[in-house]
Amino acid sequence: MKTSYLSHILKVFILLIISMNLYAEPLELSSFIVSNNQKTISSKYNGYIEKFYINEGDYVKKGKLLLKIDSKEMSTLKSQTILSIEQAKLNFNIIKSDLGKATIDFDRYKRLFEKQLISKSDFENFQLKKSNLEKNLQIAKKSIKQSEDKLQEINKNLKYLNIRASSDGLIIKKNINEGELATAGTPLLTISDVDNLNLYLDVAESDLSKFREKENLDIYIESLNINQKAKVVAILPSVDSGTNSFRVKLSFKRTDNRVLPGMYAKVRVE
């Protein structure tokens, strides 16, 4: 009788545990929405902001001209380099002409030397003159090439003064105004991808199984009273190893233009 009573108690206890698991409270976590790609744009060169083509809050497409920097220093350098190319070409043509004359003279003096009508030292002087002109012609040719390469580099750098958007995004901050001096490396504006968004959740190790390979997690954005669907893209170790928790990264594509980075969102997992 006692054994039957204990068996009955054990069955009730097992059923109670199963019941508790079946009706366990779903896990609810919250976090802030962040952009999947936020960039700070700066200039490579010093110069005054000549023109802004956008304002804060504008949504821009990749390749859109954002601003133009006026760099007198770069423009002056370009003018000087063009002048250097012209001078180098002029020098090249003069040496080339002198070499042509020297070659004719050398051939004539060579025949005279072979007939022993001039001395060996005179012949060698003409030979040296021709050799020096040939070397100078090569130097002049290299000088033209170097100046042309420099001009090509300047033209390439001048393109950086017309700053364009490298991706689609929302202009969320301008750090400078037209007419102000932009210095190399100083942030000019910030552009944020608002179409591809992320959430980072701090999840206890015991709850990780609820997130593995999930692709249709419900995200509730309370301020807008809307839901979005997200998927788990990574499970990362926590920065603080003492908490025994992990960071779960979710990604989603916004379906409502009102959704923005920085908004508060809740995630409910059964």
Secondary structure, DSSP 8 states (H G I E B T S, - for coil): -HHHHHHHHHHHHHHHHHHHHHT---EEEEEE-EES-EEEEE-SS-EEEEEE---TT-EE-TT-EEEEEE-HHHHHHHHHHHHHHHHHHHHHHHHHHHHHHHHHHHHHHHHHHHTT-S-HHHHHHHHHHHHHHHHHHHHHHHHHHHHHHHHHHHHHHHHTTEEE-SS-EEEEEE---TTSEE-TT-EEEEEE--SEEEEEEEEEGGGGGGTTT---EEEEETTTTEEEEEEEEEEEE-S-GGG-EEEEEEEEE-SSTT--TT-EEEEEE-
